Amino acid sequence: MLDGRRKSIQSMAERLPDGNEQNLQQFVNQSTWDPVPVRRRIAERMVPQIGPDAWAVDDVSFPKDGKMSVAVARQYCGALGKQANCQVAVSVHAVSDTASCPLQWRLFVPREWAHDAPRRQRTGIPQEVGHREKWRLALDTFDELAGWGLVPPVVVADAGYGQNADFRDGLSERGIGYVVAVRSDVTVHPHDAQPTAPAWSDNGRKPQPRYRHKPSSVAALAAGHGRQAFIEVTWREGSRGPMRSRFLALRVRPAGVRASRLAQAAATAQHGYWDGVLPEVTLLAEWPEDAQEPTDYWLSSLPAGSPPAPRRPNWSTWPRSAGASSTTTGNSNTASAWTTSRDVPGPGSITTSPWPPPPSPHRTAPGPKSRYSGLSLYQILDAIQDLLNCWTGTCTTCHRPLPRTSTTSQNPRARAT
């Protein structure tokens, strides 16, 4: 697995003197060995090494041509950026500014597979495994990782997850802070809005407290403050220079029928009654300098003015010679190659808050950044492999001897750059 650039079944079989692609394919995709202990070992080892600032929830898609790969269906494929025939897995990654690593993932089983007995039997899907929403799969993954003793510093996700009030509520129930993207049509109340109840005339049902003013969308709320209310923030040094934009932070209370029902259920379970008050969160809006209106929005449950301290990697403890194994396969056709989830129920005026994060403490690079900055772990391993091959004097493409100059032969760093 350490040799060669590609780690697919076909490429690895070709590099073996007695390689049998069919046998290797069967071993990876159809054997009964349990992959969970391997994933747990990887997660337990990599989290301390990366020192993640957050855990990222996202979809990983695998385009397919046929219809017999386990849980394949026509759905949105992130790898292609459009609707296509593919598999989709819900993944949780530990991420920082310099590295990322998948901790666990679960295969999404579309509804059409729930009662398709022939395909389920042929691909080996257990009878108790059925369709389960992606946001539930993500929460199941957090529960599993918690059982391994791994807890996220904060969870980040795109609008595919952040838009779902049940997902946000599930994170709050687990005591997990989040910063999730939402669409511009999400409705909210100002943080200081108060629910009221009309006087009861002792006839009929007693009126319940609720917000009497119609909520506004996050787009209207942010745009109503005007461009002058947005503050320019630089959050990191990118490959093309400092990454900066203009942001506005507001304390708000998410509205909507679903959000209200969840808040009522949580308050009733805890206190025995609901006073009609919705939970307070932070709305973060971005309005780039060259845009005509705000473009992106996030909701955060982190306390105002106290973001979590970033956990930076301790590179002094990084192993000097580390091998990497890929735990995903590019041609998985049976359910044994995945961790699938069982089909069981899941659990007035507006003021701006002080802008929480000061400019990023990252030091500015003294010169142009290396072209290797921002690479994933596997890309770094590939780059190191190229570098080692160059040191041996052989081109990785044509395998011909490379010309050496006195500068490169005496200065490996110059050759690497």
N, C-alpha and C positions, 0 to 999 in steps of 0.2 A: 504493500500500500504506500510505502514511502517513495517508490520509484515512479517516475513519469508525472506528467502534469495532470492528466485526467484520472479520476478515481471511479469511473463507471465500470460495470461488470465486463464489458467487452474489452476495454483498454487494459484492465488488470489481467484478464485471461491471456491477452496477447503477450504480455510481458513475462508470463510464466513459461518455462521450457516444456512443461506437460500440461499447460492450461486447457481446461475444458469449460467453455463458456456456459454450456447448459448445466453442468454440475454446480458451477459457482453461482449461477442464477438461482438454481433450486435451493442451494444452501442459504442464500440471503433472504429469499422471498417466501419459501415454503417450509423451512425447517420449523420445528416446534420449540426452539430455544426462546427464552424470554428476554426481550431486549431491555426491559425496565431496569434491571440491576446495572446494566452498562450505562444507561442514561443517568441513573442516580449517581453512579461513581463520577461520571463526567461533570454533572452539575455541582456535586459537593466539592470537587477539586477546582473547578473554574471560577466559581463565585468568589472565593477568597483571593484568587489571582487577579481577576478583573476589578474587584472592588466597585461594583456597579453603582452608578448614580440613580438608576431606575431599572424597572423591568418593562419591556415593551411587548404589547400584545398585538399580533398581526396575523394575516392570512398568508400561507405559503401555498402556491398553486403549482401544479405539475401538468402541463399540456399532454393530452393523450389523443391517439387517433381512433382507437376502437372503443367498445362499450362494455368490455368484460373485465377491465381493471376494477378493483374493489372501489365502490362508491364514486365511480366516474360519472359525470353528468355535464350537461351544457349549463354553464354558470359563469359568473364573472371570473376571469383569469387574470390575476395581477401580473403574471409573467408576460402576458401578451397585451394587457391593457384593454381588454374587450371581452365580450361574451364568447366563450369557446368551450370545447369539450375538454374537461380537465378534472383532476382531483384537487381538493382543497383541504389543507390541514390548518388548525388553529395552533399557533406557536407562541411560546413565551420565551423571550430572550433577555439575558442580563446584558445591559449596555452601559457604556461610558463614552467619553469623548474619543477614546483611543482604541477600544476593543468591544467585541460583542460575542456572545456564545448562546446557542439555543439550550434552554434548560429542560424543556419538555414540550411535546405537541400531541395533538389528538386529531384523528381523521374525521372530517365532517361527512356524515352520511346523509345525503339528500332524501327528501320525502319519497321520491320515486323508488328508492331502494328498500323502503320499510316493508313492503309487501310483495316484493319481486323475489319469490321463492327460488326459481331456477338460478338466477344470477347470484343470490346470496349463498346458495349451496355450492355453486361452482367456485366462488371466490373465497369460501370458508368463513363467512361472517357468522358468528354465534347467534343463536336464536334470540337471546336476551338483548342483543345490541340493535338499536334502531335509530331513527332520526332524533337529533337533539340540536337545539339552536346553538349557534356559534358562541354567543355570550355565555351560555351555560357551560359549554365545553371549556371556555377560558376560566370560569370560576372553579370548575372541577379540577383544572390543572393547578390553580393556586392552592386548593385544598390538598392535593397530592404532594405538592412541593412543601407545604407547611408540615406534612407528615414526615418529610425528610429533614426537617429542622431549618428550612430555607424560607425566609420572609422578605418580601420586597421592601426597599426603602421608600419607593413610590412607584405607581403604575402609570404608564403613558400608553395611549391608544389613539387611533384615528377615529373619524366620525362614524365609521361602521360599527364601532363598539360604544363610543362616548355618547352617541345620540340616544342610546337605549337607557331609559331611566332604571330599568330592572338591573342592568349591569352596574350602574353607578351605585345603586342601593346595595347590591351584593358586596361590592368592595367596602362600602361603609360599614355593613354588618360585620365584616371580617376585620375591621380596624385598619384597613389599608387605604392610605392616602392616594389620590389620583390627580393627574392632569390629562384630560381627554379632550379631543377635538369634537366640536358640535357644528351642525349646520346653522346657517344664518336665520332659519325660521324657528329655532327653539325659543319658546316664550319664557319670560321671567318677570318677577316683580322686583321693585326696588328693595334694598335690604331693610329700609326703615318702614316699609308698608306694614300696616297692622290689620289683622282680620277682625271683623266686628260682627255682631249678631243683633238683629232687630229686637226690640222689646217684646217679650212673650205675653200674650193676652190670656194665658191659661187655657186656651182652646187649641186643640189639635197638637201636632207634634212640635216640640220645642225647637226653635230655629238654631242651627249650628253656626258657629263663627266661621266666616270665610272672607276672602279678599273681595271687596265690593267694586274695585276698579279693574278693568280689563288689563291683562298682562300685555306687555309689548315684546316684540321679537328682539333678539340680541343685536340684530343688524340696525334696527331703528334706534335702540337704546344707545349703541355706541356712536352712530352717526349724529345723534342729537346733541352730543357733547362738543361736536366740532373738531376740526383738525388740530386746533391749538391745544386741546386737552391731551393729545397723545405725546408721549415722551420718547425720545430716541434712546435706544438701548443697544449696546454692543455686548453680545453674549459669548463670543468665542472668536478665535483666529482661524479663518478658513484657508483653503488652499489658494484662494484668489484674494486674500486680504481679510480684514476684519468683517465679521458677519453682523450686520446691524439693521434695525428697522425701527418703526415707531409703534408704541404700544400704549394701551390704556387698561388699567385694572379697576374693576368695580365690584363691590359686594352686592350680590343679588340673591334672590330666592327662586329657584326653578319652579315654573308653573306647569300647567297641563294636567289632564285627568289622571294619567298614570302616576305622575310624580306626587299628586295630592293623595291618591289612594295608598301609595307606599308610605308616605309620611304619616298618614292616619293610622295605618296598621302598626307601624313601628312605635308611635306614641302610645297607642292603646295597649300594646303588649308590655310596654315599659311602665306606664303610669296609670293604665286603666281608663284613660280618656284622652281626647285630642282637643287641644285648644285652637286648632286651625292654623298654627304657625308652621310655615314651611322651612326646611333647613336652609341655612345660609352658606353660600359658596362664593368663590371668586370667579368673576368673568374676566377673561383676558382677551382683548381684541387687538388685531394688528391692522394698521393703516399705512402701507408703504408710501414713500414720498411721491412716487410717480403714479399712484392709483387715485381714482376719482372718489372712492369710498372704501370703508374697511373691507378687508378681504378674508380674514380668517378669525376663528373664534375658538376659545377653549374654556372649559369649566374645571375648576380645581377645588378640591376639598381641603387643601393644605391651609393651616392657620395663616391669617393675614400677617405679613411682615416677618414670618419665621419659616423660610424654606428649609428643607432638610439639608444637613451638611453633606457635601459630596464626598463619596468614598473613592479615593484615588487608588489605582493599582500599586501594589508594593512590588516594583520590578526587581528588587534585590532578591526576592524569593522565587523568581521565575526560573524554572529549570533551564539549564543551558542547552540541553539537547532534548527537545520535546517532540514526540511524534503525534500526529493528529489522525484520527479515524473518522470517517464520514459515517454518520448513523442514518442517513437517508439514502435511498436508492432511486435511480432515475427510471427504473422500469419495474415498479412494484405492482403485482397482479393479484396478490392474495392478502387477506386481512392479517395474516401473521406478521407482516412487515410493519404494522402500525399499532399504536395504542388507541383502541377504539373505546368509546364511552358507553356504558350501559344505559338503557332507556328507562331512567328513573326520574321522579320529580326533583327539581332543584330547589334548592332552598328560596305718596306725596312727593318729597324732594329726594334727589339722588346725590350722594357725595362720593367722591373717589377716595379709596383707601390709599395710604402711603405706598408708593411703589416698592414692592418687596425686594427684588434683587438689585444690588448695586452693579455697576459694570463688572464683568467677569474678571476673576483674579488671574486668569491665564496670562502668562507672560507673552509679550509679543516676540515673535521670532526675529532674531537679529538680521536675517537675510531671507532669501526665497526659501520656501519650505520644500522639503524633499518630495519627489514624486511618489514616494512610498507612504506619505502621510495619509491617514484616513482609511487605510486598507483593513479588511477583515482578517481574522486570524489565518484563514486558509489562503487568502491572497498573499499574506506575509510569508507563509511557508513556501508558496510558489516562487516568490521573489528571492527568498533565500536559496531555494534550489537552483534558480537561474544563476545566482551569484556564485554558488559553489561550482557549478558547471563551467562558468567563465574562468574561475581560478584554475581549473584543470586544463584550460586552453581549448575547450571544445564548444562549438556553437550548439545551442539546444535545438535549433531547427534543422540544420543540414548536417550536424555532427562532424563538421570539418574543423581543422585546427584554426584557432583564432590568432591573428597577428598580435604580437605583444610589443608595446613600447616601453621605454625605460620608466616613463611616468606611471603607467598602469601596473607594471610588474612590481614596482617598488611601493606603490600606494594603492592598496586594495580599496580604500574608501573612495578614491577618485574614480576607480573603475566602476564602483557601485552606483555612483551618481552620474 
